[in-house]
Amino acid sequence: MAHRLPGLDLLRSIAIVWVMLFHSFLVGGLGPDWSWLSRFGWAGVDIFFVLSGFLIGSQLLRSLQRGEPLSPRHFYWRRAWRILPAYLVVLAVYVAFPALREAPGLEAWWQFATFTLNLLVDYTHHQAFSHAWSLCVEEHFYLLFPLLAGALAGRVPAQRVALLVAGVVLAGIALRAAVWLHDDALQPPRNWFVEDLYYPTWMRLDGLLAGVVLAALSVYRPALWARLQARANLLALAGLATSAAALWLFRDRTGLVANVAGWPLLSAGFGLLVLAATSRHGWLGRWSLPGAGWVAGMSYSLYLSHKLAMNAVHVWLAPATGLSGIGLFAAYAIAIAAGGATLHHVIERPALRLRDFL
């Protein structure tokens, strides 16, 4: 199965660790000597978007390619059991135990429950559990893509689909440019970069779209896909170079150039890395890195719970023990791993077993 390829596990594990390192700013960061390691960690979410677009897209498009009827209801049922149990448990902790939050302000529970947080958030005052914004983007993708794929598959020529993809990318570029110029001119008294540019689903389609394009190539152009996989190392180098160029643009993360051109460029770079990781011919997907599969398997639970674990160490353990330096870093790592493993094994995996049983 594609989701068990070691290269994809490696990318998923890199993505979650990178995101958690970025969120270390909540507890004072890693210090000036290590800031380079966490500075661009927000990009780990974009790796997840490309992976999600590829894996979900491959699953649905392969069924359509075989002529099987697409059942959105069945798809939604399976995704609900995959996403909701662990998510709702963590949401309940945030609502019921304010002392555990990494920030005091929390948006209304119904914004999380309806996955509208990324569209309605007041980020200035309500930052707790704000990383759920990316889950909102994913849920909107899960909701709409099966319907769109079912409507287009076998009915629209590939050339028109390619034009549609290009149109979505260009529309995103134009929309981000317009919103950035508008907000920069008005300077509204709120965090307009996060609320208007970084969180909304329609601003963050590039990564998911890159993954879906890869999925379509693998399903509908298998000969071309095989030729590309045979050049996995070259693709990996191209992906690293493209991603590095995008991150260079993101030196000013909130700037106009980064938000107009940076997102499609970054998604293209990560897309090339995902493509290279699907091949066992290249160095990225040939071997299983020890521990990568374990981290990748728990990545969802780690993503949901890591801020709670960080805050617990920061507020209670560190002051009580006087830990600092490498010892404090180890305490954070152990607490995050323990919290994620507990959520994964107590809630996430049993829910999947119950889903399969039902």
N, C-alpha and C positions, 0 to 999 in steps of 0.2 A: 504494500500500500504506500501511496505517495507520502502520507503523513508520517511514516516510520522511516523514511530515508534518513540516513545519518547526517547528510548535508543540511536537510531542513531542520532536523533537531538541533544542529549546531547553530544555525541562524536564529532559531527561536530562543535558544538559551542565551546567545549573545544579546538578543533584543531585550529580554527581561532583565538581565543583569545590568545592561546599559541604562535602562529606564530607572532601576532602583538606585544606581549610582547617581543619576541626575537628581532624583528626589532627595538625596542626602543634603541638599541645601536646606531642607526643613529642620535639620538638626545641626546646622552650622557648617555643612560641607565637609570635604575631604582635606581641606587645607590648601594653601597656594601651590605646594609642590605637586598636588594631584588634581588640580582643578581641570587640567586638560582631559582627564579621563572621564569626568562627569559633565563637562560643559555642553556637549552635544548629545547627551543621553536621551533627550526628548525624541530623537530620531528613531529610537528603538520601537516606538509606536508605529512608525511608518513601515518598518520591517514587518510588523504584525499585520498591517493592512495589506501589504503585498502578498504575504503568506495566506491570509484569509481569502483574498480574491482568487488566488490560484487554487487552493484546496477546495473551497466551496464551489468555485466555478467549474473545476474539473469534475467534481461529483455530479453536479446537475447537468452539465453539458454532455458528459459521457452517457448519462441515462437518455437524454434526448437523441444523441447520435445513434444509440441502439434502437431507437424507435419506441422506447418505453414511455407510457403516459406520465407526465409530470404531475405529482400530487403536492401542491403547496401545503395542504393541510398536514400531510405526513412529514414534510420537511420542517414545518413550523413546530410540530410536536417534538421531533427529535432535537431540534435546536433549543427548544424551551427547556427540556430536561438537561441539556448540556450546559446552558447558561444560567438559568434562574436559581436553582437550589443554593449554590455557593454564593451567588450575588445577593440573594435575599437575606441569607444569614448574615453576611457582612453589613448589609444595609441596616438590619435590625440592631446590630451591635452599635453602629454609628448613631442610630436614633435613640436607643435606650441608655447608652453610657457615654454622655458628653465628655467625661473626663478622659476617655480613651482617644478622642479625636486629635488629629495633628493640628487642627485649627478650630477655633470655637464656633464659627458660623457654619451652619449646614442648611442647604436648601430644603424646601418642603419634601417630605417623603414621596409624594406622588410624582414629583419630577423625576426621581430615580425610578420609580415603579413603572412609569410610562415612557421611560427613555427619552425624555424631552429636556434633560438637564443641559445638554450642550446647546440648546436653542434658547433657553430662558434664564440661564445662570446670571446671578449678580456676583461676579467673581471678587469684587472688592470686599464684600462683606461675608461671602459664603464660600470658603475654600475647602472645607472638609469634604473628603471623598470626591474631590473634583476630578480625580483621574478616571472616574466613571464616564467622563465625556467620550472617551474612545469606544467604550462599550455601546454608547448610544449610536455612534457612527456605524459600528458593526451591526447593530440590531436593525437600523434603517436599511442597510445593505441586505441583510437576511430577508427583510420584509419585501423589498422591491425587486431584487434580482431574479428570483424564481419566476415572477410574473413577467418580467421583461424578457428573460431567456425563453420562456414558453411562447411568448408572442412573436419573437423574432426567428427562432430556430426553424430552418427549413422554408421560411417564407420570404426572407430578405437576403439578397445576394451578398457575398462576402465583401464586395467592393463598397456597398452601401453601409455595411456594418463598420468597415474601416473609416469611412467618412464620418459616421456617427461618433466613433471613438475620438477622432481628431477634433470634431466639433465640441465634444465635452471638454477636452483639454483646453482648447482655445477659449471656450466660454468661461472656464475656471480662471484662466489667466486674466481675461477682461474683467470679470466680476471682482477678483481680488484687487486688481489695480484701481477700479472705480471706488470700491469701499475704502481702500487705504487712502486714496487721495481725498475722498470726502471727509473721513474721520480726522485725517491729519490737518485738514484745513479748519475744521470746527473745534478739534481738541475737546471732545465731550469729557465731563468730569467722571470718568470711569475707566476701567481697563478695556478699552475698545479693541486692542490687539487680540486679547484672548476671546472676548465675547463676540466680536464681529468677524475675525479672520481665522483664528486658530481652532476654535471649537466647532463652528457650524458644519453640518454634514456636507452641504453643497460646496464648501470651500476645501474639503479634504477627500475628494474623489480620486485623486491622481494615483495613490497607492493601490486602492482597491481595483481601479481600472487597469493598472499595470498587471496585477495578478490575474484578472479575468482574461486579458489579452494572452498571457502565457497559457492559461487553461484552454482557450480556444485553439491556440496553435497546437498544443499537445493532443487535443481531441480530433480536430478537423484537418490538421496538416501533419500527420505523424511522420512522414518522410522528412519534411523540413525540420521537425522537432528532433529527429534522430541525428540529422546532420549538425544541428546546433549543439546538441549534447556531446557530440564527438569533439567539439572544440571548447570543452568546458573550462580549461585553464585560461584560454584566451578570453573567454567571456567573463571569467572571474576577475581577471586583470582589468578589463574594460569596465566592469561594474565597480571595482574599487576606485578607478580613476574618475569615473563619472560621479560617484558618491562623494569623493573628495572635492571635486569641483563644486558640487552643490553645497557642501558644508562650508567651503570657502566663501560662497555667497552669503551663507547664514552667519558669518562673523557678526553682522548686525542682524540679529534674529528678527527684529521687528521692523526692519527697513523695507522700502518699496521693492528693490530689486530681488531680495530674497523671497518675498511673499508673492511676487508676480512670476518669476522664473524658477525660483529655487525648488518649489514643490514638484513640478513635473520632472525636473532634472534629477532630484533625489529619488523619486519613484522609479525613474528609468534605471538609475544605478542599482538600486535594490532589486529591481526586476531582473537585471542581468545576473546578479548574485544568486537569486532564487533559481533562475534557469540553470546556472552552473552547478548549484547544489543538488539538483535533481539527477545529475549524471554521476555514475560511479567511475567514469573515465578520468575525472579531474581530482585534484588534491582536495577540493572543498567537500566532495561527496563520497570519497573513496573509503575513508576510515571513520570509525566511531570514536569520537573523543571521550575518554572516560569522564563520566558525570554529566555529559551534555544531554543524554537521553533522559536522565532523572530530572534535571532542571527543566528541560523542555516539557516533560510530561506534567510537571507541577506548575508550569508558567502561569496558567490562568489563576490558580489559587494564590500564587505568589503575588501576582499583579493586584488582586483584590485586597489582600491583607497586609502588604508590606509596610504601608504607612502607619497602621495601627501598631505593628511590632516596633518600628523605628521610634514612634512616640513613647511607647512604654519604656524602652531602654533610656531614652533621652530624659524623660521626666522622673522616673523612679530609680532605675538601676544605676545609671551613671552617677547621680549625686550621692547615692547611698554607698557606693563602693569606691568612688574616686578614680574610676577607670579613665584612661586617656590613651592616645596614640593607637598602637596596633592592638592593644587589649580591648579598647573601646570598639574599634572596627570589628574585631572578632565577636564581641558581644552583639553588635548589630546584626552581623551575618548569621549567627546562631539563632537569634530571636526571630529573624525574618524566615529562615529555613524552617524552624520549628512551627511557627504560625502557619506558613504555607502548607507544610506537610500535614498538619492537623486538619486544616480545612479540606485538603485534597482527599485524605484517607477517610475522614469521618463524614464528609458531606458530598463532595464531588463524585468520587468513585462509586459509593453506594447508590447515588441517584442515577448514575449511568447503568448500573446493574438492574435497578428497578425499572428503568425505562425499557431495557431489553427484555426483561421478564414480562412487562405489560404488553 
